[in-house]
Amino acid sequence: MRIVFSFAFFCLALTATYAQGPNPPEMDAQQKVKQVIETFFDGFHKQDSSIIKKTLIDKVVLQTTGRDLEGKTRFREENLSEVLASIYSIPDSIKFQEKLTSFSIQVDRTMANAWVGYEFWLNDEFSHCGINSFQLVDFDGEWKIIYLIDTRGKAGCMEE
């Protein structure tokens, strides 16, 4: 009887484990998420909207927050077409780079969050820094950015 009970418990546990489908190995999923974010920034640096768009869903939410000169919190939603137009319109005479300084990625099944530190440089001079917080969804094996919010500031950026 004990063997039957143990076998039944094992089968029940196995069924519950796979009830929502297998979970991908966490490291593989984290690497895929990181690759999507790096591809997004590759398109950004190349000023290539087609590369950027491949990493996003059609109705991606883009937001930013930070403090103004008076120390008041500012928050705004960005329009994707306006963001892409502004990236594309940066003249060749301006050198820009968003240096990614850190990654913290969590994955659960079809959802991921990536907390990505950055420094932004214009013509080799520090401009600002912050965090990009990405939310991604795995659409049948293809990770896409569904939401991005970033912080921007100058204080506390370059500390060792």
C-alpha positions as a Markdown table, in Angstrom:
| # | Residue | x | y | z |
|---|---|---|---|---|
| 1 | Met | 0.0 | 0.0 | 0.0 |
| 2 | Arg | 2.9 | 2.3 | 0.8 |
| 3 | Ile | 4.4 | 1.8 | -2.7 |
| 4 | Val | 1.0 | 2.5 | -4.3 |
| 5 | Phe | 0.7 | 5.7 | -2.3 |
| 6 | Ser | 4.2 | 6.8 | -3.1 |
| 7 | Phe | 3.7 | 6.1 | -6.8 |
| 8 | Ala | 0.4 | 8.0 | -6.9 |
| 9 | Phe | 2.1 | 11.0 | -5.1 |
| 10 | Phe | 4.9 | 11.0 | -7.6 |
| 11 | Cys | 2.5 | 11.0 | -10.5 |
| 12 | Leu | 0.5 | 13.8 | -9.0 |
| 13 | Ala | 3.6 | 15.9 | -8.4 |
| 14 | Leu | 4.8 | 15.2 | -11.9 |
| 15 | Thr | 1.5 | 16.2 | -13.4 |
| 16 | Ala | 1.4 | 19.4 | -11.3 |
| 17 | Thr | 4.9 | 20.3 | -12.4 |
| 18 | Tyr | 4.1 | 20.2 | -16.1 |
| 19 | Ala | 0.5 | 21.6 | -15.8 |
| 20 | Gln | 1.5 | 24.9 | -17.5 |
| 21 | Gly | 4.2 | 23.5 | -19.7 |
| 22 | Pro | 7.9 | 23.1 | -19.1 |
| 23 | Asn | 10.0 | 26.0 | -17.9 |
| 24 | Pro | 13.0 | 26.8 | -20.1 |
| 25 | Pro | 16.4 | 26.6 | -18.4 |
| 26 | Glu | 16.8 | 29.9 | -16.6 |
| 27 | Met | 20.2 | 30.7 | -17.9 |
| 28 | Asp | 19.2 | 30.1 | -21.5 |
| 29 | Ala | 16.2 | 32.4 | -21.0 |
| 30 | Gln | 18.3 | 35.1 | -19.3 |
| 31 | Gln | 20.8 | 35.0 | -22.2 |
| 32 | Lys | 18.0 | 35.3 | -24.7 |
| 33 | Val | 16.5 | 38.3 | -22.8 |
| 34 | Lys | 20.0 | 39.9 | -22.6 |
| 35 | Gln | 20.5 | 39.4 | -26.3 |
| 36 | Val | 17.2 | 41.1 | -27.1 |
| 37 | Ile | 18.2 | 44.1 | -25.1 |
| 38 | Glu | 21.6 | 44.3 | -26.7 |
| 39 | Thr | 20.0 | 44.1 | -30.1 |
| 40 | Phe | 17.7 | 47.0 | -29.1 |
| 41 | Phe | 20.8 | 49.1 | -28.3 |
| 42 | Asp | 22.6 | 47.9 | -31.4 |
| 43 | Gly | 19.7 | 49.4 | -33.4 |
| 44 | Phe | 19.8 | 52.5 | -31.3 |
| 45 | His | 23.5 | 53.1 | -31.9 |
| 46 | Lys | 23.1 | 52.4 | -35.6 |
| 47 | Gln | 20.1 | 54.6 | -35.7 |
| 48 | Asp | 18.2 | 51.7 | -37.4 |
| 49 | Ser | 14.6 | 51.6 | -36.5 |
| 50 | Ser | 14.1 | 48.3 | -38.3 |
| 51 | Ile | 16.5 | 46.6 | -35.8 |
| 52 | Ile | 14.8 | 48.3 | -32.8 |
| 53 | Lys | 11.3 | 47.4 | -34.0 |
| 54 | Lys | 12.3 | 43.7 | -34.2 |
| 55 | Thr | 12.8 | 43.7 | -30.4 |
| 56 | Leu | 9.4 | 45.4 | -29.6 |
| 57 | Ile | 5.8 | 44.5 | -29.7 |
| 58 | Asp | 3.6 | 46.9 | -31.8 |
| 59 | Lys | 2.1 | 48.6 | -28.8 |
| 60 | Val | 5.1 | 48.9 | -26.6 |
| 61 | Val | 4.9 | 51.3 | -23.6 |
| 62 | Leu | 7.8 | 53.7 | -23.3 |
| 63 | Gln | 8.1 | 55.9 | -20.2 |
| 64 | Thr | 10.7 | 58.0 | -18.4 |
| 65 | Thr | 11.1 | 59.5 | -15.0 |
| 66 | Gly | 13.5 | 61.7 | -13.2 |
| 67 | Arg | 13.8 | 64.9 | -11.3 |
| 68 | Asp | 13.8 | 68.4 | -12.8 |
| 69 | Leu | 16.2 | 71.2 | -11.7 |
| 70 | Glu | 13.9 | 72.0 | -8.8 |
| 71 | Gly | 14.0 | 68.4 | -7.6 |
| 72 | Lys | 10.4 | 67.6 | -8.5 |
| 73 | Thr | 9.7 | 64.2 | -10.0 |
| 74 | Arg | 8.8 | 64.2 | -13.6 |
| 75 | Phe | 7.2 | 61.4 | -15.5 |
| 76 | Arg | 6.1 | 61.1 | -19.1 |
| 77 | Glu | 5.0 | 58.5 | -21.6 |
| 78 | Glu | 6.9 | 58.5 | -24.9 |
| 79 | Asn | 5.5 | 57.8 | -28.3 |
| 80 | Leu | 7.4 | 55.1 | -30.2 |
| 81 | Ser | 7.3 | 56.8 | -33.6 |
| 82 | Glu | 8.5 | 60.1 | -32.0 |
| 83 | Val | 11.4 | 58.3 | -30.2 |
| 84 | Leu | 12.4 | 56.5 | -33.4 |
| 85 | Ala | 12.3 | 59.8 | -35.4 |
| 86 | Ser | 14.4 | 61.5 | -32.8 |
| 87 | Ile | 17.0 | 58.7 | -32.9 |
| 88 | Tyr | 17.1 | 58.7 | -36.7 |
| 89 | Ser | 17.4 | 62.5 | -36.8 |
| 90 | Ile | 20.6 | 62.6 | -34.7 |
| 91 | Pro | 23.2 | 64.1 | -37.1 |
| 92 | Asp | 26.4 | 62.3 | -38.0 |
| 93 | Ser | 28.3 | 65.1 | -36.3 |
| 94 | Ile | 27.0 | 64.0 | -32.9 |
| 95 | Lys | 28.6 | 60.9 | -31.4 |
| 96 | Phe | 26.4 | 59.2 | -28.8 |
| 97 | Gln | 26.6 | 56.0 | -26.8 |
| 98 | Glu | 24.5 | 54.4 | -24.1 |
| 99 | Lys | 27.0 | 52.2 | -22.2 |
| 100 | Leu | 25.2 | 49.4 | -20.4 |
| 101 | Thr | 26.9 | 49.0 | -17.0 |
| 102 | Ser | 25.0 | 46.2 | -15.3 |
| 103 | Phe | 22.3 | 43.5 | -15.9 |
| 104 | Ser | 19.9 | 41.9 | -13.4 |
| 105 | Ile | 17.5 | 39.6 | -15.2 |
| 106 | Gln | 14.7 | 37.6 | -13.7 |
| 107 | Val | 12.6 | 35.1 | -15.7 |
| 108 | Asp | 9.5 | 33.2 | -14.9 |
| 109 | Arg | 8.0 | 31.1 | -17.7 |
| 110 | Thr | 6.9 | 33.6 | -20.4 |
| 111 | Met | 7.7 | 36.8 | -18.5 |
| 112 | Ala | 11.1 | 38.5 | -17.8 |
| 113 | Asn | 12.3 | 41.7 | -16.1 |
| 114 | Ala | 15.6 | 43.2 | -16.9 |
| 115 | Trp | 17.1 | 46.0 | -14.7 |
| 116 | Val | 19.9 | 47.5 | -16.8 |
| 117 | Gly | 22.2 | 50.2 | -15.6 |
| 118 | Tyr | 23.5 | 52.7 | -18.1 |
| 119 | Glu | 25.7 | 55.8 | -18.7 |
| 120 | Phe | 24.8 | 58.1 | -21.6 |
| 121 | Trp | 27.7 | 59.8 | -23.4 |
| 122 | Leu | 27.5 | 62.6 | -26.0 |
| 123 | Asn | 30.6 | 63.4 | -28.1 |
| 124 | Asp | 32.7 | 61.5 | -25.5 |
| 125 | Glu | 31.4 | 63.6 | -22.6 |
| 126 | Phe | 29.2 | 62.2 | -19.9 |
| 127 | Ser | 25.6 | 63.3 | -20.1 |
| 128 | His | 23.5 | 61.3 | -17.6 |
| 129 | Cys | 22.9 | 57.9 | -16.2 |
| 130 | Gly | 20.2 | 55.8 | -14.8 |
| 131 | Ile | 18.4 | 52.5 | -15.0 |
| 132 | Asn | 16.4 | 51.0 | -17.9 |
| 133 | Ser | 13.7 | 48.6 | -16.6 |
| 134 | Phe | 12.5 | 46.3 | -19.4 |
| 135 | Gln | 9.5 | 44.0 | -19.2 |
| 136 | Leu | 9.6 | 41.2 | -21.8 |
| 137 | Val | 7.3 | 38.4 | -22.9 |
| 138 | Asp | 8.2 | 35.2 | -24.6 |
| 139 | Phe | 5.9 | 34.9 | -27.6 |
| 140 | Asp | 6.4 | 31.2 | -28.5 |
| 141 | Gly | 10.2 | 31.3 | -28.3 |
| 142 | Glu | 10.7 | 34.9 | -29.3 |
| 143 | Trp | 11.3 | 37.4 | -26.5 |
| 144 | Lys | 9.9 | 40.9 | -27.1 |
| 145 | Ile | 10.0 | 44.1 | -25.1 |
| 146 | Ile | 6.5 | 45.1 | -24.0 |
| 147 | Tyr | 7.4 | 47.9 | -21.6 |
| 148 | Leu | 10.4 | 50.1 | -21.0 |
| 149 | Ile | 10.8 | 52.8 | -18.3 |
| 150 | Asp | 14.0 | 54.6 | -17.6 |
| 151 | Thr | 15.4 | 56.9 | -15.0 |
| 152 | Arg | 17.7 | 59.8 | -15.8 |
| 153 | Gly | 20.0 | 61.8 | -13.6 |
| 154 | Lys | 23.5 | 63.1 | -13.1 |
| 155 | Ala | 24.1 | 62.5 | -9.4 |
| 156 | Gly | 25.6 | 59.2 | -8.2 |
| 157 | Cys | 26.5 | 58.0 | -11.6 |
| 158 | Met | 30.3 | 57.7 | -11.7 |
| 159 | Glu | 31.0 | 56.4 | -8.2 |
| 160 | Glu | 33.4 | 53.6 | -7.8 |
